[in-house]
Amino acid sequence: MRKILFLILLSIGLLSCKREDKTQRQKPLVVATTSILADGIRNMLGDKADVRALMPAGVDPHLYKASVRDLDLLQEADMVVYHGLFLEGKMTEIFEKLAYSQNLINAAENLPEELLLRSGPEAHSVDPHIWFDLKIWSIALSNTSKALAAWKPEWKQEIEQNTAQYLNELKTLDQEIQFKVDQLKSSNQALITAHDAFAYFGKSYQLEVKGLQGLSTLSEPGLRDLTGLIQFIVDRNIHAVFAEQTISPKAIEAVVAGCANQNHQIVMAGPLFTDSLDAPDTPAGTYIGMVRSNLQTIYKNLNP
Amino acid sequence: MMTFDQNAFLIIFTASLIAISCGLLGVFMMLRKMSMTGDAISHAVLPGIVIGFFISGSQRGLEVIIGAGILGIFATLVIDWLRQKARVQLDASIGITFTLLFAIGIILINLLAYKVDLDQECVLYGEIAYLPIDLWISDSGFNYGPRITYLAVLNVALVGGFITLLFKELTLTSFDENFSTVMGLPSKTVNLALMSMVSYTTVSSFEAVGAILVVALLVVPPSTAFLWTKKLMPLIKLTCGLGIFIALSGYYLAYLVDSSIAGMMVAVSGVLFLASVLIKGKRPKFTFELPRSKNGLSLEDKQL
């Protein structure tokens, strides 16, 4: 019996190998967990480093499944940046332990408490979708940029310059959003989406936001939620509801049908990008492009 | 250049251990026609997760895992109780139990944790690819190595010890519950012990490698081995051997095409089963060979 065990161990040991194809990297490799985070870092580092996203565009971070090479990517990386706030689910714990062997930045660390939206028992759980509030996202990126500069002091000047420029663009965009949202508010509109990802957006720009589904993918809209929402849409004369890129539009279609029954025609618009960017080289393939595309979709459909 | 790959070794070794634990229990579950209990547990743990979340206040406490484990045992108890008291078919009692518990979990999420991202996927299920970086770090900062591997070793030792100790009782009760009761064996206690073991093993393995792989390892290797032999000891050995082969080949196929490791291991085990069916060329004999035993095994085959 012992011999068999030993043989099994030995054979697994001997068979555990991989082809070593170490192509020498020209630039340091920086790995970020989401495509949204990777885009911000790419803008701050310029062409200094090779920045890659662990979760490809179009993937819901809650449903992401790792492949073998994702592990290699994480271990080869010279720097790993993760979002935090439990966006990566159970992987968050693993990232915290990665600090043991890796250079690691938690982008959402040290955010001002009063800006975060909390819920659950003792308000323990933070809504992770902070990138919908450009003010919070700017703080997170600026913190990340400081950590990156501390990691590579020789790049400090360039990182600071890039970051300042990028944050400036975000500030302009922030004002543009506020300007358009104010117009929507004056016509008494609200943003209704498939799941509750736009809470920060609503809080920051003071737009009423309703999600049909909670944050967990398992929560489903109840019957009363549905009728209440339909009544809300009819009463407020809202023009459109919005589907989301990573969520099935079934529930939202039910809202559209319910409104039609009450002789109130609304449009199902979208999809809005929520948890990931669009494919690279498309208009919504960058963070700024994504925010702008969402804004246009919302503005166009709610302000006819 | 081929080099020793520590990650590959850890993943294959741990997956083999889990395959052996699941296979050992799976053989007895199959003989009792309770193979799908693992799948039932994967759904039934949801209320335990929600309650654990409310006790610990976060999605990542040990309480969540313990809550899941308790609900797993509870589910197996209810399954057994329904079968005996309500005299429904075993598969029906499994179906009734886990759908009911899963539904309770969904209702609890909708009522209490609507704004929290809470489901098995992000709270309980682990990702086998990240096993090498999921380290066990002591309070003093000492790195003991991958946490999941320790859990798997402990699990396989407990399951192995359990089956060695209760081999006679398990065998007899699996073949003929009434007969063993007549013989004075505490078949209810044995049943309960086996169910608790299955529940512990599945929840502990869910945390390591995710649900689908655990469910598959409980069902498929024993069924495949059953096509080749009808004797108990060879059945157990072949099941363990198949488990190790699935871990090994699944990993390398996943590496080859850069896909999910757990997914590939499940696919390999499915293909092995189908190939066995084709090679054996006839319908697997499950019930009609010998009227006396419900599994097509004769009493003489049991090595008591």
Interface residues (C-beta under 8 A of the other chain):
Chain A: I8 L9 I12 G13 L15 S16 C17 K18 R19 E20 H62 L63 K65 A66 S67 V68 R69 D70 L71 D72 L74 Q75 F86 G89 K90 M91 T92 E93 I94 K97 L98 Y100 S101 S119 G120 P121 E122 H124 S125 D127 P128 D196 G214 L215 S216 T217 L218 S219 E220 G222
Chain B: M1 M2 T3 F4 D5 Q6 N7 A8 F9 I12 F13 S16 L46 F53 F54 G57 S58 Q59 R60 G105 I106 I109 N110 A113 Y114 K115 V116 D117 L118 D119 E121 C122 V123 L124 Y125 G126 E127 A129 Y130 P132 I133 D134 L135 I137 N143 I244 L248 Y251 A254 Y255 D258 S259 S260 I261 A262 G263
